[in-house]
Amino acid sequence: MPLAADARTLWRLARGFSGRGPHGARLERFYAPQAEHYDAFRERMLHGRRELIERLPAPAGGRVIELGGGTGRNLDFFGERLGALAAFELVDLCPALLAVARRRAAGWPNVAVLEADVTSYQPAEPAHCVYFSYALTMIPDWRRAIDNALAMLRPGAVLGVVDFYVAEARPAPGLARHSRLARGFWPRWFRRGGVRLSAAHLPYLRAATAEVHLAEGVGRVPYLPWLAAPYYVFVGRRRGEAPLRGAWLE
Ligand SMILES: C[S@@+](CC[C@H](N)C(=O)[O-])C[C@H]1O[C@@H](n2cnc3c(N)ncnc32)[C@H](O)[C@@H]1O
């Protein structure tokens, strides 16, 4: 990627995510100057997206929703499955990123790109799968966003999430531990860019759903060559529901 494009994105990140005004206006102010370079820069830091998409059920004739879908980069990870869906809805609050997503989705008549707040948006029909890809950490009322996403699912459908996080000080058995230094450093490092790493997201998801898949990892971020940021990939189904017939998760 050209250094000039990187410099523009880094400058925007250095100026920070303004705390003033409605959430949508703040997102637009932050992303509009970097929208055209968003994909190239984030490609090197948003790990696990392909892994999540490959684990999600996207059956022929099915309905899939990405909440906080940004530029629609994740559409590419569905490959041939995308064209066989009855509907794919990409929902986001930032017009500059949605403009990129609309260009990307131009060849797909079954893809709808929608401007809405994911804490309140509801689709006309329930979905086979709903997911957040690096969006929960940018949504102030993330609990409401998760609850609202669960309400979009048809019985047996799944919720997927990939995002940055930090572990709880005392994580549940079997979960990754992060040093005190890491738990202090990463939330501070990301906060300037409006990304709020939390130790509460993963426990909330695990409590709200029956876990289908969980992987925790670390991944490189640009211009910090010796450090790797923690992220997780999670898939869960609403509790007490049998898997959708024809889904191929387990
Ligand atoms: C880091 S980007 C991730 C974009 C995309 N999912 C990806 O993987 O490249 C976070 C996205 O969440 C969106 N977002 C944040 N809060 C939102 C809200 N309340 N409703 C809809 N979208 C929101 C932002 O506009 C942005 O596009």
The ligand as a Gaussian input file, in Angstrom:
#p B3LYP/6-31G(d) Opt

LIG

0 1
 C      -14.004000      -1.340000      12.596000
 S      -15.394000      -1.132000      11.539000
 C      -15.668000      -2.781000      10.955000
 C      -16.279000      -2.830000       9.578000
 C      -16.460000      -4.218000       8.970000
 N      -17.379000      -5.014000       9.753000
 C      -15.158000      -4.926000       8.777000
 O      -14.978000      -6.045000       9.279000
 O      -14.302000      -4.391000       8.043000
 C      -16.751000      -0.881000      12.681000
 C      -18.023000      -0.518000      11.973000
 O      -19.095000      -0.438000      12.908000
 C      -19.950000       0.616000      12.477000
 N      -20.813000       1.016000      13.603000
 C      -20.431000       1.464000      14.816000
 N      -21.507000       1.710000      15.592000
 C      -22.606000       1.398000      14.845000
 C      -24.010000       1.425000      15.095000
 N      -24.495000       1.803000      16.288000
 N      -24.841000       1.033000      14.093000
 C      -24.352000       0.653000      12.895000
 N      -23.026000       0.585000      12.616000
 C      -22.156000       0.965000      13.579000
 C      -18.986000       1.679000      11.987000
 O      -19.586000       2.652000      11.168000
 C      -17.959000       0.825000      11.248000
 O      -18.307000       0.635000       9.916000

